[in-house]
Amino acid sequence: LANQHATYYFLVYQEILKHLPKKNDQYQKVKKENYVIIIDEINRANISRVFGELITLIEPEKRSHGTIPLKTKLPSGDSFTVPSNLYIIGTMNTADKSIALLDIALRRRFEFEAMYPNYNLKGINDLDVLIKLNNQIIESKGYDFQIGHAYFMCDDNLVNRMNNKIIPLLLEYYMNDKVEVKRILQNAGLEIEKDSWPIRIMSK
């Protein structure tokens, strides 16, 4: 029925209006839901730019339904408070030394939950190798430097996975100490290529 674009848009608009609910002056009850925001590698972020004045308002007691709710004024002039049903999750790699530089103001506003390798998951390949590697890493470097189970859940074979991903990571952890890295690999039951650099394995 439309001869021009403007006519077409108007006719479409009229059809859309037919499907919209009629105006209701009564308040509608809305079920309260929880929301989550995830900030990946939060320890690498510029915290003052990420949170700004909200660094104080994210505390539970200062949120919308807290014991002492606080508000701030946005650049637009609107007032704003952090809702109590918003959960903020920040992720970080604890082996990264930049964690030491994490703002103390942020530290005391978050709960820290460690997420170490989960050996009970289905689909982990060469689980025995992963466990042996991590047991030795725990003894020499600590729990925060363990190899994650995700490395052993890909379709790649063990040799490629070790040579292209795990061994470079170990060399970084141990500051290119090839004697220590070789010891860890051998104790995990892996056969190392003779006189190779970077270190490479041949088989299990």
Beta strands, then each sheet from edge to edge (+ up, - down):
strand 1: 35-39
strand 2: 72-73
strand 3: 79-80
strand 4: 86-90
strand 5: 191-192
strand 6: 201-203
sheet 1: 1+ 4+
sheet 2: 2+ 3-
sheet 3: 5+ 6-
end
